Each structure stands twice: as structure tokens, then as C-alpha cells.
Amino acid sequence: MAPDNPTVEGKQMANNTTRRRVAVLGGNRIPFARSDGAYANASNQDMFTAALDGLIDRFDLAGERLAR
């Protein structure tokens, strides 16, 4: 459970932040690869997008809204 006064590196977070409970009920990742291998020219965004696309496919979430 999150503390009543969350901090980041010892500093109080801004008062205008909103905390919401979330639940992660599934997951996905890209396959492991050597450091100079398959992902050598891929950006973090490329790898994140690939993982999200796989998550959408795995749980049939295409066209679903994932927020309130």
C-alpha cells in the first residue's frame, strides 16, 4: 500500500497529483536477446511498442479503452 505522503528521493510530491489503484492481471514481454543482437538498433520506444502490441494480441484488447 502506498504511503499517505508519497516521496520521490526524499521530496514530497506535488499536492495536485492524484493516486489511483490499478491492477495488472496479465503481462507480456519481448524475447530476450544478446546486447548486440536482435534489438541493437531498436529504441526503447520500439521495444515498448512491441511489448504493448503483443499484450493487445494476447488478451484480445484491440479497440478496447484501457482507462475510465
N, C-alpha and C positions, 0 to 999 in steps of 0.2 A: 504494500500500500504506500502511496506517495505521502511524503511529509506535508504537514499543514503549511509550512513556509518553505517551498522548494528553493534550492540554491543551485547555482552553477559556479563551480570553482570557488565556493565560499561567498558568492554575491547573491543578494536577494533578487529574485526575478521581478520583472515589472508587474505592477499591480493590475494591469489591464490584460494579463494573459488568462486564458480560460483552460482549465484542465477538464478532460473528458475521459471516461473509462472506455477502453477498447478491448476487444477480444480477437486474437488471431487464432483461427480454427483450422488453418491449413498453411502450407508453405511450399516454396519452390526455390530452386537454385539452379545456376548454370553448372555444367560439369566441371570438375577440377581439371586444371591443365598446368603444365610447367610454365615458369615465369616468362620465358621467351618463346612460348608455343602459340597455341591457337588464338590467344587473346592479346598477343604482343602489340597489335595495332588498334585494339578496341579501347574506347574511352570508358570511364565509369558509367556514363550515361548509356552507352551501347549495352553494357553488361546488365545494368539495372532494367533497361527496356526489355532485354531478352528474358530476364527472370520474371518480370511482370507479364509479358506475353505468355510465357509458359504457365503461370498461375491462372491466368484468364482461361486458357485452353483446358487445363487440368480440372478446374472447378466449374466449367461452362458458365463463365461470367460475362461473356460477350454481350454488350448492350445494357448491362446492369449498372445501376447507380450505386456506388460504394460509400455513400455518405448520407446524411439525413436529408 
